Amino acid sequence: MAQQVEQLRADGVYKEVLREGTGPLPDFRDGTKATFHYRTLRCGDEETPLDDSRTRGKPMELIVGKKFKLPVWEAALRTMRPGERARFRCDTKHVVLYPLVSKSLRNIAAGKDPLEGQRHCCSIAQLHDHCSLGYPDLDELQKNPQPLIFDIEVLKVEAPGSYQQDPWAMTDEEKLQAVPLIHKEGNELYRQGKVQEAAAKYYDAIACLKNLQMKEQPGSPDWIELDQKITPLLLNYCQCKLQCEEYYEVLDHCSSILNKQREGVFQAGEGPRGGVERGGGAGRLRQGAGPRPLAPSCRLQGAAEPGSSAAGEGRRGQGPLQGHVLAVEPVAAAESPALLEHVLLVIPHVECSWMFINV
């Protein structure tokens, strides 16, 4: 290990051990999975923090040999034992791509697509192509690269074959094969009332398909086919988030899906499907015109007037939804034993639409 640390130092990575680890140094052969907490700090007297995995409630997982965008993390981990905590001061050349990596990790923590805003091109091209990453501190770091400090604590190291592989580490073929299985696992967790765990499964399945979709030309038959597979998973994910009272994320995703329908992405030339409009009195929706309706009718349950306190308070301090009403009503499936639920999105002064999700 001393030799590895010396090699890091010669390459501009300086290690300071804060707490010794236990056991022998793992061999870290390709396929080894390292689970660790990290904290990213700016170099300087104040050491301003940029990211901290502990505040997000989930450690980082890295598979050795999978060409992670930040190779210095893999190099640093190779010098560490389970339970060890150390700081690595890295010269600028090792952290040029950190803003992109950080954006993806922040998106994951926020329940967003980790590849949001990226196109099918190399990382350097992405770095120079985007004027903003959506985070002021990362934008500043992107414009003015500087050395960074990584405070890393290794939680565990697992040998290849001793763990279930995460979706992001799979090959394209493995992703396609895994999606139905992950979807099924999510459904079972949902039926057991484990909503958060189910949401994580649906998210993993979506991430698999999104990663594949990035490699296709937008609007091409393959791209559309993948998008159609993403939609029911995303609606299931929204159903979970709705139960967790994370309303704004639900609105964001459902609005995106409805906009795609309106633009005819799924049925080019047929117009939007499943449109509904108010009618028949308060609290009722009736099916609007449109080919291939999804169900005869549905009822808006427990909905408050837009902007009222009854519209719901978000779990994370999100205020009442202004001008939006969300409601869910279970309905029996005549031809399938599966539970069908309608997610209704009501936006004043805008034609409303609804969909069903199969959970």
C-alpha positions in Angstrom: 0.0 0.0 0.0 2.9 2.4 0.8 4.0 2.1 -2.8 0.5 2.9 -4.1 0.3 6.0 -1.9 3.7 7.1 -3.1 2.6 6.7 -6.7 -0.5 8.8 -6.0 1.6 11.5 -4.4 3.9 11.6 -7.4 0.8 12.1 -9.6 -0.6 15.0 -7.5 -2.9 13.1 -5.1 -1.9 13.5 -1.4 -3.4 11.2 1.2 -3.9 11.8 4.9 -5.3 9.0 7.0 -7.9 10.1 9.5 -8.8 6.6 10.8 -7.1 3.3 10.2 -9.1 0.5 8.6 -9.3 -3.2 9.5 -8.1 -6.4 7.8 -5.9 -6.8 4.8 -6.0 -4.4 1.8 -8.5 -5.7 -0.7 -7.1 -6.6 -4.1 -9.7 -4.5 -5.9 -9.8 -6.6 -9.0 -12.2 -5.6 -11.8 -15.8 -6.1 -10.6 -15.1 -5.3 -7.0 -17.7 -3.1 -5.4 -16.7 -0.4 -2.9 -19.4 1.3 -0.8 -18.2 4.5 0.8 -19.3 7.9 2.1 -17.6 11.0 0.6 -17.4 14.7 1.3 -16.0 17.1 -1.3 -14.3 20.3 -0.2 -12.7 23.2 -1.9 -9.0 23.7 -1.1 -8.4 26.8 1.0 -8.5 28.0 4.6 -12.2 27.6 4.9 -12.5 24.3 2.9 -16.0 25.1 1.7 -18.0 21.9 1.2 -19.5 21.1 -2.2 -21.1 17.7 -1.6 -21.7 15.3 1.3 -23.2 11.8 0.7 -24.1 11.6 4.4 -26.6 14.4 4.1 -28.3 12.6 1.2 -28.8 9.5 3.3 -27.2 7.0 0.9 -23.5 6.1 0.4 -21.7 6.0 -2.9 -21.2 2.7 -4.7 -18.4 2.2 -7.2 -17.6 -0.8 -9.3 -13.9 -1.1 -10.1 -13.0 -1.4 -13.8 -16.2 0.2 -15.1 -14.5 3.4 -16.3 -16.1 5.7 -13.8 -15.8 9.4 -15.0 -13.7 10.3 -12.0 -10.7 7.8 -12.1 -9.0 9.4 -9.1 -11.8 8.0 -6.8 -10.9 4.5 -7.9 -7.2 5.1 -7.5 -7.8 6.5 -4.0 -10.0 3.6 -2.9 -7.3 1.1 -4.0 -5.2 2.3 -1.1 -7.9 1.9 1.6 -9.2 -0.9 3.9 -12.8 -1.3 5.1 -13.5 1.1 7.9 -10.7 3.5 6.9 -11.3 7.2 6.6 -8.9 9.4 4.7 -8.6 12.7 3.0 -7.2 13.0 -0.6 -6.1 16.4 -1.9 -6.2 16.2 -5.7 -4.5 18.5 -8.2 -6.8 20.2 -10.7 -6.0 17.7 -13.5 -7.8 14.9 -11.6 -11.0 16.8 -10.9 -11.8 18.6 -14.2 -14.9 16.4 -14.7 -16.1 16.6 -11.1 -18.8 19.2 -11.9 -20.5 16.7 -14.3 -20.1 13.8 -11.8 -21.5 16.0 -9.0 -24.5 17.0 -11.1 -25.4 13.4 -11.9 -25.1 12.4 -8.2 -27.2 15.4 -7.1 -29.9 14.5 -9.7 -30.0 11.0 -8.3 -30.4 12.2 -4.8 -33.2 14.5 -6.0 -35.0 11.6 -7.8 -34.2 13.0 -11.2 -32.6 11.4 -14.3 -28.8 11.3 -13.6 -28.2 11.8 -17.3 -30.5 14.8 -17.5 -29.1 17.4 -19.9 -26.4 15.1 -21.3 -26.1 14.1 -24.9 -24.4 11.2 -26.6 -20.9 12.7 -26.7 -17.8 12.5 -24.7 -17.5 14.2 -21.3 -15.1 16.9 -22.4 -17.6 17.9 -25.2 -20.4 18.0 -22.6 -18.3 20.1 -20.3 -17.7 22.8 -22.9 -21.1 22.5 -24.6 -23.3 23.4 -21.6 -23.2 26.9 -20.3 -24.9 25.9 -17.1 -25.2 22.7 -15.1 -28.1 24.0 -13.1 -26.1 24.5 -9.9 -24.3 27.8 -9.4 -21.4 26.3 -7.3 -20.8 23.7 -10.0 -21.0 26.3 -12.8 -18.3 28.3 -11.0 -16.1 25.3 -10.5 -16.6 24.4 -14.2 -15.5 27.8 -15.3 -12.6 28.0 -12.8 -11.3 24.4 -12.2 -9.3 24.1 -8.9 -7.8 21.4 -6.7 -10.4 19.6 -4.5 -10.3 17.5 -1.3 -12.2 14.3 -1.0 -12.9 13.0 2.5 -13.7 9.3 2.0 -14.8 6.6 4.5 -14.9 3.1 3.2 -17.9 1.2 4.6 -17.5 -2.2 2.8 -15.7 -3.8 -0.1 -17.4 -6.7 -1.9 -15.7 -9.2 -4.2 -17.1 -9.8 -7.7 -20.0 -12.2 -7.7 -20.8 -11.6 -4.0 -23.4 -8.9 -4.6 -26.3 -8.0 -6.8 -25.1 -5.8 -9.6 -26.5 -2.3 -9.8 -28.3 -1.3 -13.0 -25.8 1.4 -13.9 -23.0 -1.1 -13.9 -24.7 -3.5 -16.4 -24.1 -3.9 -20.1 -26.8 -2.8 -22.5 -28.1 -6.4 -22.9 -28.1 -7.0 -19.2 -30.1 -3.8 -18.7 -32.8 -4.9 -21.1 -33.1 -8.3 -19.4 -33.1 -6.8 -15.9 -35.9 -4.2 -16.4 -38.9 -6.6 -16.3 -37.4 -8.3 -13.2 -36.8 -5.0 -11.4 -40.3 -3.8 -12.4 -41.7 -7.0 -10.8 -39.7 -6.5 -7.7 -41.0 -3.0 -7.4 -44.6 -4.2 -7.8 -44.2 -6.7 -5.1 -42.7 -4.1 -2.7 -45.6 -1.8 -3.5 -48.2 -4.5 -2.6 -46.4 -5.1 0.7 -46.7 -1.4 1.5 -43.0 -0.7 1.1 -43.5 2.4 -1.0 -40.0 3.9 -0.7 -38.4 0.7 -1.6 -40.7 0.2 -4.5 -39.9 3.7 -5.8 -36.2 2.9 -5.7 -36.8 -0.2 -7.8 -38.9 1.7 -10.4 -36.2 4.4 -10.5 -33.5 1.8 -11.2 -35.5 0.3 -14.1 -36.1 3.8 -15.5 -32.4 4.6 -15.2 -31.6 1.4 -17.2 -33.9 2.5 -20.0 -32.8 6.1 -20.0 -29.2 5.0 -20.3 -30.1 3.0 -23.4 -32.3 5.7 -24.8 -29.4 8.2 -24.7 -27.7 6.1 -27.4 -30.6 6.4 -29.8 -31.6 9.2 -32.1 -34.5 11.1 -30.4 -37.8 10.4 -32.3 -36.4 7.2 -33.9 -38.5 4.0 -33.6 -36.0 2.5 -31.1 -36.1 5.7 -29.0 -39.9 5.8 -29.0 -40.1 2.1 -28.1 -37.8 2.7 -25.1 -39.9 5.8 -24.2 -43.0 3.8 -24.1 -41.4 1.3 -21.8 -40.3 4.2 -19.5 -43.8 5.7 -19.2 -45.5 3.0 -17.0 -42.5 2.8 -14.8 -42.4 6.5 -14.4 -46.1 6.6 -13.5 -45.6 3.8 -10.9 -42.7 5.9 -9.5 -45.0 8.9 -9.3 -47.6 6.8 -7.5 -45.1 6.0 -4.8 -44.0 9.6 -4.6 -47.6 10.7 -4.4 -48.1 8.5 -1.3 -45.0 10.0 0.2 -46.5 13.4 -0.3 -43.7 14.6 -2.6 -46.2 16.4 -4.8 -43.9 18.6 -6.8 -41.9 15.8 -8.2 -45.1 14.0 -9.2 -46.4 17.1 -11.0 -43.1 17.5 -12.9 -43.0 13.9 -14.2 -46.8 13.7 -14.9 -46.7 17.0 -16.8 -43.8 15.8 -18.9 -45.7 12.6 -19.8 -48.9 14.5 -20.6 -47.0 17.0 -22.8 -45.5 14.1 -24.8 -49.0 12.7 -25.3 -50.3 16.1 -26.4 -47.5 16.4 -28.9 -48.3 13.0 -30.3 -44.9 11.4 -29.5 -46.4 8.0 -29.0 -49.1 8.1 -31.7 -47.8 10.3 -34.4 -50.7 11.7 -36.4 -53.4 10.5 -34.0 -53.4 13.4 -31.6 -53.3 13.2 -27.8 -55.0 10.3 -26.1 -56.9 10.0 -22.9 -57.9 13.7 -22.7 -60.6 14.5 -20.2 -62.5 17.6 -19.3 -64.7 18.7 -16.4 -68.4 17.9 -16.7 -71.4 16.5 -14.8 -71.0 18.6 -11.7 -68.3 19.3 -9.2 -65.7 16.6 -8.6 -66.5 14.7 -11.8 -64.4 14.2 -14.9 -65.7 12.8 -18.1 -63.7 11.4 -21.0 -62.9 13.8 -23.8 -62.6 13.0 -27.4 -59.6 11.0 -28.5 -58.8 7.6 -30.0 -58.5 4.5 -27.9 -59.8 5.6 -24.5 -58.2 4.0 -21.5 -61.3 3.7 -19.3 -64.9 4.8 -19.2 -64.7 7.3 -16.4 -63.0 8.2 -13.1 -63.7 10.3 -10.1 -61.7 13.0 -8.5 -61.4 11.9 -4.8 -60.6 14.1 -1.9 -59.5 17.0 -4.0 -59.3 20.5 -2.4 -59.6 23.7 -4.3 -56.4 24.8 -5.9 -54.2 26.7 -3.5 -56.1 25.7 -0.4 -54.3 24.2 2.6 -56.1 20.9 2.0 -54.3 20.5 -1.2 -51.4 19.0 0.8 -48.2 19.9 2.5 -45.1 18.3 1.2 -43.1 16.0 3.4 -40.0 18.0 2.9 -41.5 21.4 3.7 -43.0 21.9 0.3 -45.8 24.4 0.6 -49.4 23.9 -0.6 -49.7 23.3 -4.3 -50.8 26.5 -5.9 -53.2 26.0 -8.8 -52.8 22.1 -8.9 -54.9 19.3 -7.6 -53.8 15.7 -7.5 -56.0 12.7 -6.7 -55.9 9.0 -7.0 -58.7 6.5 -7.2 -58.2 2.7 -7.3 -60.4 0.9 -9.8 -61.0 -2.8 -10.4 -59.5 -4.3 -13.5 -62.0 -6.5 -15.4 -59.5 -8.4 -17.4 -56.5 -8.4 -15.1 -56.1 -9.3 -11.4 -53.5 -6.5 -11.2 -54.5 -3.2 -9.4 -55.1 -0.3 -11.7 -55.0 3.2 -10.4 -55.7 6.5 -12.2 -53.4 9.4 -11.5 -55.3 12.6 -12.2 -53.5 15.8 -12.8 -55.8 18.9 -12.8 -54.4 22.2 -13.9 -56.8 25.2 -14.1 -57.4 26.7 -17.6 -55.5 23.8 -19.3 -57.1 20.8 -20.9 -56.6 17.9 -18.4 -55.5 14.4 -19.1 -55.2 11.2 -17.1 -53.5 7.9 -17.4 -53.5 4.5 -15.6 -50.6 2.7 -14.1 -50.3 -1.0 -13.6 -48.9 -1.8 -10.2 
